[in-house]
Amino acid sequence: MRRLSGAILLLALMCTQAPAQEAMPVPWGNKFFVPKDPPAVIVHDFGTVPQGTLLNHRFTITNIYAVPMQVSDPRVSCGCTSGSVSKRVLQPRESCYLDLTMDARKFSGNRAVTIWVDFGPQYRSTAVLRVQANSRADIAMNPGRLDFGVVAQGRQTAQSIELQYLGGMPDWQILRADAGERSPVEVAVQSTTHQRGRIAYVVTATLKADAPSGSLHGQIQLLTNDPSNPVVAVNVGGIIQAPFRVEPAGPVRLGPAKIGEAAATNVMIIGTRPFKIEKVEGEGDGLVVEQLPPAPRDRQIVKVKFQPKQPGDVKRVLKLYTDAANFVSVSVEANAVGQ
């Protein structure tokens, strides 16, 4: 009886302690990725993908704290995954990106990879993330993703991959493709081979003319008639380059300038082809753009001048209209002080 009572007591203690053992502490470094109520591990699931797929995912990192924070490049638990951060020091409220690539050519079946990102140096914490995928050996894809490379904004271009089914379903089919309502690409699927032992499709993605500039990170879902694995994911990547970029990037800062005096700086506008700046809007409060360059070039230098009449801060957005029927925005922040 005593042995039975002791066993019951031990079982009760184990049941009481189990939740505490299972609960994982949440590192405050996870708040850089999920500011409010972050989980103990931040997870991105790529789902079921063909073996040979190159999987990419971008996490946003934001410094929600009042001090600058250093960000380390990620440490990973598996050589099938690599990554880098776009910026190593974040000022308060500043953001950067963690870009990860998981190579499904290097594993078969389910794989989960843990990623650690260190923050410091004054206050230290390590964020914990995980990416996971199911690499299907019965589906092969070449190349590993739909990669547009660097494309000028507004240009409609297409990329294709060949997808082969190597499994045991003789009637395996792709029923439809879904890129999502807001996707910058349109998708077409064409059956090229459908015979015993080999079923192949060509999947083509066409970049829309109105696709926004910036990095392209997306995924196409291929719905199949396989009841055990109905969805196949195909990654889409690339960079859509805006027609123009401004150097230096970010707001142009002028001053402090004394009343009656002038401060000036040069701004370079870089285009993907020769262009001419025809007019400027947004001048005022002592801010002007001096003489515009007369000849079309792929790099134009304009002089922004600030000559204040009263003290204070001035923030304006200058719009430089080009002969290509679009404009370049230049943010200017200036400061004037008394004599």
Backbone torsions as a table, in degrees:
resi	resn	phi	psi	omega
1	MET	NA	-40.8	179.5
2	ARG	-65.0	-39.5	178.2
3	ARG	-62.7	-40.3	179.0
4	LEU	-64.1	-43.2	179.5
5	SER	-63.6	-40.4	178.8
6	GLY	-64.6	-39.6	178.8
7	ALA	-64.7	-40.7	178.8
8	ILE	-64.1	-41.7	180.0
9	LEU	-63.8	-43.2	179.0
10	LEU	-62.5	-41.5	178.5
11	LEU	-63.5	-39.9	179.2
12	ALA	-64.4	-40.6	178.9
13	LEU	-65.2	-40.5	179.5
14	MET	-63.8	-42.4	179.5
15	CYS	-65.8	-36.1	-179.5
16	THR	-69.3	-36.4	-174.8
17	GLN	-85.0	-17.5	-174.2
18	ALA	-56.8	-47.9	-179.5
19	PRO	-59.8	-38.6	-179.5
20	ALA	-65.0	-35.4	179.3
21	GLN	-72.0	-35.6	-177.9
22	GLU	-76.1	-29.0	-176.9
23	ALA	-69.4	126.3	180.0
24	MET	-99.3	139.4	176.3
25	PRO	-67.0	145.9	179.8
26	VAL	-98.3	112.0	177.4
27	PRO	-66.7	138.9	-178.2
28	TRP	-68.4	-14.5	174.1
29	GLY	-62.9	-22.9	177.7
30	ASN	-65.2	-20.4	-179.7
31	LYS	-69.5	-16.7	173.6
32	PHE	-65.9	-25.2	-179.2
33	PHE	-101.1	-40.7	178.3
34	VAL	-129.6	95.5	-172.4
35	PRO	-61.2	-34.5	-175.0
36	LYS	-112.0	123.1	176.8
37	ASP	49.1	59.8	179.4
38	PRO	-71.0	151.6	174.3
39	PRO	-76.9	168.6	178.3
40	ALA	-66.1	-31.4	176.3
41	VAL	-133.6	126.9	179.6
42	ILE	-90.5	120.4	-168.4
43	VAL	-115.4	136.5	166.5
44	HIS	-122.9	123.9	-178.0
45	ASP	-105.8	116.7	178.1
46	PHE	-76.1	-15.2	-179.3
47	GLY	80.8	-155.6	-179.4
48	THR	-90.3	126.5	-175.1
49	VAL	-133.1	156.2	174.7
50	PRO	-67.0	146.1	174.8
51	GLN	-66.4	133.1	-174.6
52	GLY	106.5	-4.4	-179.0
53	THR	-75.8	137.8	169.3
54	LEU	-97.3	114.5	-174.6
55	LEU	-100.9	132.2	180.0
56	ASN	-126.6	140.2	174.4
57	HIS	-144.7	142.7	179.9
58	ARG	-115.2	121.3	171.6
59	PHE	-97.8	139.8	173.7
60	THR	-92.5	133.1	177.6
61	ILE	-113.6	125.5	179.7
62	THR	-127.2	130.1	177.2
63	ASN	-81.8	103.0	-178.7
64	ILE	-90.2	3.0	-175.4
65	TYR	-100.1	168.3	-172.2
66	ALA	-89.6	5.6	-179.7
67	VAL	-126.5	153.8	175.4
68	PRO	-63.1	145.9	-179.2
69	MET	-129.7	136.7	173.5
70	GLN	-87.4	142.5	-178.8
71	VAL	-120.1	128.9	178.8
72	SER	-88.4	158.0	166.9
73	ASP	-66.9	151.4	-172.7
74	PRO	-70.9	148.7	167.2
75	ARG	-103.7	139.7	-174.0
76	VAL	-126.9	154.4	-177.5
77	SER	-91.3	-1.8	-176.4
78	CYS	-147.7	140.2	179.5
79	GLY	-71.6	-6.0	177.6
80	CYS	-78.0	-6.4	-176.0
81	THR	-128.2	138.4	176.5
82	SER	-139.4	163.8	-178.9
83	GLY	-168.3	170.5	177.9
84	SER	-155.6	157.7	176.0
85	VAL	-104.3	148.1	-176.0
86	SER	-81.0	-13.9	-179.3
87	LYS	-151.6	139.9	-174.2
88	ARG	-96.4	-19.1	177.3
89	VAL	-129.8	126.5	179.2
90	LEU	-112.7	126.4	171.7
91	GLN	-77.7	163.7	178.3
92	PRO	-52.5	131.3	179.4
93	ARG	71.5	6.3	178.2
94	GLU	-88.1	152.0	-178.2
95	SER	-124.4	157.2	171.0
96	CYS	-147.8	-170.7	-175.8
97	TYR	-127.4	147.2	167.1
98	LEU	-110.2	113.2	179.8
99	ASP	-102.9	125.6	-178.6
100	LEU	-118.2	142.6	174.1
101	THR	-125.1	126.2	177.7
102	MET	-114.2	121.9	-174.4
103	ASP	-97.2	102.8	-177.7
104	ALA	-75.8	0.7	172.5
105	ARG	-74.9	-18.5	-171.9
106	LYS	-96.1	2.6	177.4
107	PHE	-154.2	161.0	177.7
108	SER	-128.2	139.4	-177.7
109	GLY	85.7	-157.7	-177.2
110	ASN	-79.2	138.6	176.6
111	ARG	-144.6	131.6	175.8
112	ALA	-121.5	131.7	-176.4
113	VAL	-121.9	129.5	178.0
114	THR	-91.9	138.8	179.9
115	ILE	-123.8	134.7	176.8
116	TRP	-118.6	132.0	177.2
117	VAL	-124.1	122.6	-177.2
118	ASP	-92.8	141.3	175.8
119	PHE	-123.3	147.3	-179.1
120	GLY	178.5	-157.7	3.1
121	PRO	-96.4	-20.3	-175.8
122	GLN	-68.0	-45.2	175.0
123	TYR	-118.0	128.7	-171.5
124	ARG	-114.1	137.1	172.9
125	SER	-157.8	156.9	179.4
126	THR	-122.4	118.2	175.9
127	ALA	-77.3	144.9	-178.6
128	VAL	-119.6	123.5	179.6
129	LEU	-128.3	166.6	176.7
130	ARG	-147.2	136.5	169.5
131	VAL	-116.8	145.1	-177.7
132	GLN	-146.1	153.2	-179.1
133	ALA	-158.2	159.5	174.2
134	ASN	-114.8	107.1	-177.9
135	SER	-88.8	115.0	-175.5
136	ARG	-88.2	119.4	178.5
137	ALA	-73.6	-16.4	-178.8
138	ASP	-86.4	0.9	176.7
139	ILE	-131.1	129.6	177.9
140	ALA	-118.8	146.9	-177.0
141	MET	-136.1	136.6	179.7
142	ASN	-143.0	121.5	-3.5
143	PRO	-73.5	-174.1	-171.5
144	GLY	-72.8	-14.5	176.2
145	ARG	-163.2	167.1	174.2
146	LEU	-84.5	102.8	-173.4
147	ASP	-114.6	116.4	-179.2
148	PHE	-85.8	-10.8	-175.7
149	GLY	65.8	-142.8	178.0
150	VAL	-100.9	120.7	-176.0
151	VAL	-126.4	135.8	175.9
152	ALA	-67.0	136.2	180.0
153	GLN	-60.3	136.6	-179.5
154	GLY	95.4	-11.0	-179.7
155	ARG	-90.1	127.4	176.7
156	GLN	-89.0	117.0	-179.1
157	THR	-138.0	159.3	-174.8
158	ALA	-128.1	150.1	174.2
159	GLN	-134.6	145.5	-177.4
160	SER	-129.9	154.0	170.9
161	ILE	-131.9	156.3	172.3
162	GLU	-104.4	130.2	179.4
163	LEU	-116.6	126.9	-179.7
164	GLN	-115.8	136.3	173.3
165	TYR	-100.4	124.4	-175.6
166	LEU	-117.1	15.0	-176.5
167	GLY	-87.7	-164.5	-172.2
168	GLY	-97.9	4.0	178.4
169	MET	-86.1	112.1	-178.2
170	PRO	-68.7	-22.2	-177.9
171	ASP	-109.4	25.2	-178.5
172	TRP	-59.7	135.2	-177.7
173	GLN	-143.0	152.1	164.3
174	ILE	-92.7	118.1	-176.4
175	LEU	-82.9	-41.8	178.6
176	ARG	-163.5	165.4	179.1
177	ALA	-120.9	140.2	-178.5
178	ASP	-132.0	117.1	177.7
179	ALA	-97.8	-8.2	-177.8
180	GLY	97.8	151.9	-175.1
181	GLU	-62.0	-38.5	-175.1
182	ARG	-99.6	15.1	-177.9
183	SER	-68.0	142.2	176.2
184	PRO	-81.6	6.0	-179.5
185	VAL	-125.4	153.7	169.9
186	GLU	-109.7	144.9	-171.4
187	VAL	-120.1	139.8	172.9
188	ALA	-131.9	141.9	-179.2
189	VAL	-124.0	129.9	-179.9
190	GLN	-129.2	129.4	176.4
191	SER	-78.7	125.9	-178.8
192	THR	-108.5	-32.9	179.6
193	THR	-140.5	130.3	177.3
194	HIS	-144.2	83.7	-179.4
195	GLN	-141.8	167.7	-175.9
196	ARG	-59.4	124.2	178.5
197	GLY	91.8	-13.8	179.0
198	ARG	-153.8	121.0	175.3
199	ILE	-126.1	125.6	-175.8
200	ALA	-134.8	146.8	176.5
201	TYR	-133.1	153.8	168.6
202	VAL	-110.7	123.9	178.4
203	VAL	-106.7	122.7	-177.1
204	THR	-119.2	128.9	175.3
205	ALA	-112.1	131.6	179.3
206	THR	-114.4	125.9	180.0
207	LEU	-72.5	129.8	-179.8
208	LYS	-72.8	151.2	-179.0
209	ALA	-65.9	-27.6	-177.8
210	ASP	-97.6	17.9	179.5
211	ALA	-63.0	133.4	-177.8
212	PRO	-71.0	155.9	178.9
213	SER	-73.6	159.8	180.0
214	GLY	119.7	-174.6	179.6
215	SER	-72.6	140.2	-180.0
216	LEU	-105.1	114.0	176.8
217	HIS	-129.7	108.3	-177.9
218	GLY	-147.8	178.9	-179.4
219	GLN	-148.2	137.7	175.9
220	ILE	-105.0	131.8	178.1
221	GLN	-99.9	122.2	176.5
222	LEU	-102.4	115.5	179.6
223	LEU	-88.1	124.2	-177.7
224	THR	-115.1	176.0	177.7
225	ASN	-95.2	14.8	178.4
226	ASP	-81.6	110.5	-175.5
227	PRO	-67.2	-25.9	-178.9
228	SER	-83.1	-31.8	177.6
229	ASN	-138.5	79.0	-171.0
230	PRO	-74.2	-20.6	-173.8
231	VAL	-119.8	133.1	174.1
232	VAL	-116.5	129.8	-177.9
233	ALA	-100.9	137.5	176.6
234	VAL	-124.2	125.3	-178.7
235	ASN	-81.5	145.6	177.8
236	VAL	-123.0	133.3	-179.9
237	GLY	-144.6	168.5	178.1
238	GLY	150.9	-178.9	177.4
239	ILE	-130.0	122.9	176.6
240	ILE	-97.7	113.2	-172.4
241	GLN	-90.6	125.7	178.1
242	ALA	-64.0	153.0	-179.2
243	PRO	-59.2	-28.3	-177.7
244	PHE	-137.7	152.2	168.3
245	ARG	-138.1	156.0	-174.3
246	VAL	-111.6	135.1	173.0
247	GLU	-127.1	128.8	3.6
248	PRO	-72.8	149.3	178.0
249	ALA	-71.7	154.1	179.2
250	GLY	85.8	-178.9	-177.7
251	PRO	-62.2	140.2	172.1
252	VAL	-83.6	124.8	-176.5
253	ARG	-109.6	128.9	179.6
254	LEU	-126.4	139.2	177.3
255	GLY	106.9	-175.8	2.6
256	PRO	-67.6	137.7	179.1
257	ALA	-114.6	136.3	177.7
258	LYS	-76.9	149.9	179.0
259	ILE	-61.0	131.3	-178.4
260	GLY	91.4	-13.6	176.6
261	GLU	-107.1	175.3	-175.5
262	ALA	-130.8	146.2	170.3
263	ALA	-123.3	141.9	-176.4
264	ALA	-145.7	157.0	175.8
265	THR	-152.9	157.2	177.5
266	ASN	-96.0	140.6	176.5
267	VAL	-122.1	132.1	179.0
268	MET	-102.0	129.2	175.3
269	ILE	-106.7	121.8	-175.9
270	ILE	-112.6	125.9	-179.3
271	GLY	-112.1	166.6	176.8
272	THR	-82.8	-7.6	175.3
273	ARG	-155.1	166.8	178.9
274	PRO	-59.7	141.1	179.9
275	PHE	-149.7	168.6	178.9
276	LYS	-131.4	136.2	176.3
277	ILE	-88.1	122.0	-172.7
278	GLU	-101.3	-32.0	179.1
279	LYS	-157.8	165.6	-178.3
280	VAL	-129.7	136.1	172.5
281	GLU	-122.0	150.6	176.4
282	GLY	106.0	-0.2	178.8
283	GLU	-69.8	156.7	179.1
284	GLY	147.6	170.6	-178.7
285	ASP	57.0	31.9	179.3
286	GLY	91.0	-3.6	179.4
287	LEU	-96.1	127.0	177.8
288	VAL	-140.4	155.9	169.3
289	VAL	-105.0	119.9	-178.2
290	GLU	-74.8	-177.0	-169.5
291	GLN	-36.5	126.9	-179.1
292	LEU	-80.1	145.7	178.2
293	PRO	-62.4	134.5	-174.0
294	PRO	-81.9	-25.9	-171.6
295	ALA	-103.6	145.3	176.2
296	PRO	-67.5	131.1	176.1
297	ARG	-148.3	162.0	177.7
298	ASP	-83.2	-7.3	173.4
299	ARG	-134.8	120.8	-179.8
300	GLN	-119.8	135.6	177.8
301	ILE	-110.3	124.8	176.6
302	VAL	-118.9	148.9	-179.3
303	LYS	-102.9	119.4	178.0
304	VAL	-99.5	125.8	-174.7
305	LYS	-120.9	138.8	178.5
306	PHE	-124.1	115.8	179.1
307	GLN	-129.4	90.6	-171.7
308	PRO	-76.3	153.6	174.7
309	LYS	-109.4	-12.2	177.6
310	GLN	-149.5	153.8	-178.0
311	PRO	-71.5	158.0	177.5
312	GLY	134.6	177.4	178.9
313	ASP	-96.0	143.3	178.3
314	VAL	-127.1	128.2	175.1
315	LYS	-128.0	121.7	-179.5
316	ARG	-141.8	155.9	173.0
317	VAL	-113.5	116.7	177.9
318	LEU	-89.8	133.6	176.5
319	LYS	-108.8	116.8	179.6
320	LEU	-101.9	105.6	-176.6
321	TYR	-83.2	136.6	-176.9
322	THR	-110.0	172.6	177.4
323	ASP	-76.8	0.6	177.1
324	ALA	-94.9	15.9	176.9
325	ALA	65.1	31.5	172.3
326	ASN	-145.0	177.3	-176.9
327	PHE	-134.6	162.4	176.9
328	VAL	-113.0	131.6	178.2
329	SER	-95.4	132.3	176.8
330	VAL	-125.4	113.4	177.2
331	SER	-83.3	133.5	-178.3
332	VAL	-126.6	132.4	174.3
333	GLU	-123.0	120.5	-176.9
334	ALA	-127.7	157.2	-178.5
335	ASN	-136.8	131.8	179.4
336	ALA	-117.8	140.8	179.1
337	VAL	-124.8	161.1	179.0
338	GLY	-67.8	166.9	-177.4
339	GLN	-68.2	NA	NA
